[in-house]
Amino acid sequence: MTFKESKDNPLHRDFGLWSNTRFVLNRMRKYCPIVFLLAFTDLFCASVQSYLGGFLSKFIMDTITIDLPLAEKQHRLIIIIIIGALVALAFSFARIIAGSMVWPRYIYIRTGVIHERVAKAMRMNYALLEKPEALDLHQRAQNSTDGNNNGFEGMMHLMQDLGKNLFTTIVTFTAVLVLDFRLILALTVMGVLSFLYYRVILKKDKKEVWDRLAPVWRKSSYMARVTQQPEYAKDIRLFSMVPFLLKKQRAVFETREERIDYHQDLWNRNMLFGQAMNVICRFLTYAVLYFAVIREINPMSIGSFTLYLALANAFSGALIYLLQRFGDFNRASMEVDDLRSFLEMNSESTEDLLPLPETDSLELQFHDVSYRYPEAEKDALSHLNLTLHPGEKLAVVGLNGAGKTTMIKLLLRLYDPTEGLITLNGTDIRKYPREDYYRLFSPVFQNVELFALPLAENVSMLPMQETDREKAATCLREAGLADKLDELPKGLDTELLKIASEEGVDLSGGEKQKLALARALYKGAPVVVLDEPTAALDALAEKQLYERFDRMIGKKSAVYISHRLASTRFCDRIAMFMDGRLEEYGTHDELMAKGGEYAHLFDVQAQYYREHPEGEEDAE
C-alpha cells in the first residue's frame, strides 16, 4: 500500500480515493453483505423514478393529440394511467422497503467500525497518549465515525447516490444526444464547471474548517469534563475559578464560531454558483427545444417535447448532482483518511513474534537503557543497567523526578527505550506480543481509577460471567476491604460510581488503594509492581502496608516504588535513582554501610518511621 504523509499532522496519512473506497466496501462485506443488494435496489428504483414521469407524460400527451374517437382515447388513457400508476407504485414500494432496510444497516456497519476505533484507542501505544498529534488524530477519527452524512458512513450513502445518478445520466444521455449533441456538450460543460467550483469549496472547508477544528473539539470536550466532573468541583469552588474557566471556555467557543461562520460563507458561495449554473442549463434546454419545435428543425410531437424536456432536465440534474456527489465522496474519503490513519497509527507487525516463555522463573534485565521524552532536552532515564531476578523483591527509591516512574513504564512496556533494550529471560521484550507481555504484571498505580461496573468486575477486570466471585471476595478481604464488602447491600454486585446506576457507590481514597491491591492479588501475575499507590498515606502507614502486601504475594517477583527509603528496606535489593541515573544499588545493609546518598537520605527520613513518640522503635 502506498500513501502520502500529510503536512498538517506527521501521524496523518493520505490513502487515496480508491483505496478508501475498497476499505469501505470491505467493511460493508465484513459486517453486513446483504446491504449491497438492498442499496442496489434502492438506487435503481430511485433512478427510474426520476424519468418515469417523462415517459408517462409522453404517452398521455400522444394519446390526447392522436386522431381517434373520444371513447377510444378515454379507454387508452385509463389503461395508460392505471399501468403507469401500478408501475410507479411498484417502484415506490420497492424503494421504500429497500431504503428503510438500508439505513439501519449502514448504522450497524458504522458501529462495527466504531468498535474498531475504540479498540485501537485502548490498545494504542501508551506513549502516543502524550502526543498532541495523536490526540488530534483520534479526535478526527472520531469525527469520521460519529456522523451519518460524513466520513465512513457518508461514503456508503454517497456510493448509493453516485450509483443512482450515474445510472440516470447514462440512460438520459442517449435520448438527449438524439435531440442535439450540442446540448449534451453544453450541459456537460456547465456540470463540470459546477463540480470544479464545488471541489474548491470542499478542499477549503476540510482544510480551513474541519481540520483546524479538531483541536478545538478536543479542548471543548476537556472543558466540558472539567466543569462537570465531581473531582474538579472542590478546586473550582474553593479557588473561585468560575470566571477564569468561563473565560477559557468562551475563547474555545469563539474559535469554533469563527470557523463555523467561515464554513457557512463557503457554502453560501457554492449555492449561488450552483444556482447560476442550473439557470443556464434550464435556459439552454428550453432554447434547444424551442428551435427544434418552433423552427421545425427537428419536428416532434407535444408528447415527444414533454419527454425530451423531462429527459434533458433529468440529465442535467443527474450530471450536476453526480459531479457534486463525487466531490462529497472525495471529502468523505479525506475524512476516512483520518480514520485509517488512526487505525494504522503505530501498528506493530505480528510477524516473527515469539510466544512468552511458559515458566514463572522470569528474569528481566535493562541493558544500557535510556529514555527521552519527545522534545525534552535531556534523558529522563540514562544508561540504566539493572536486573530483576526471579522471585526477587526490588525496591526502586529516590526523590520525585528521579526517574522511578519512567523506569517502571519502560519495564511494563508502556514506553519503549530510546536507546538500549530490555530482555525477558535473555530475549528482547519487543519480540513478544505486547498484550501477552502485559499479562506478566499485576500493577498498582498511584492514581487508582474506578470503572462504572459492579464491584466484582472492578476487582477481576473481567466480565461477570468470567469472574471467580469467591476469589474476588477473598482478594477484597485480604486487601483490607472486608468491612466495606460486608456493609454493601448488594455485596460484589454493588455498582461503583453513579454514572451507570443511580445506586452506584463511590469509594474513599484509601478504599480505592485497597481495591487496587485486590486487583493485583486477583490477577496473580508472576511480577507485581507497586508504583507509589500509598503516596497519600503517612510514612509509617505506607511501610506497614508494603510489608503486609509483600506477605500476601508470597514468592512472586515484585518491584516496589517509593520516595520514602525506609518503606522498602525489607526488599532483597534496593535501586536508588537520582537525576535519571541509577546512583546506588545493593541491599539495605550494604547501602547503609557504604555511607553514600542512600544512607544520608535514610537518616534524614528515619524520624518519620518511629512508632512511638519516645522513639522506642524506629526504622533502624
Disulfide bonds with the S-S distance in Angstrom:
none
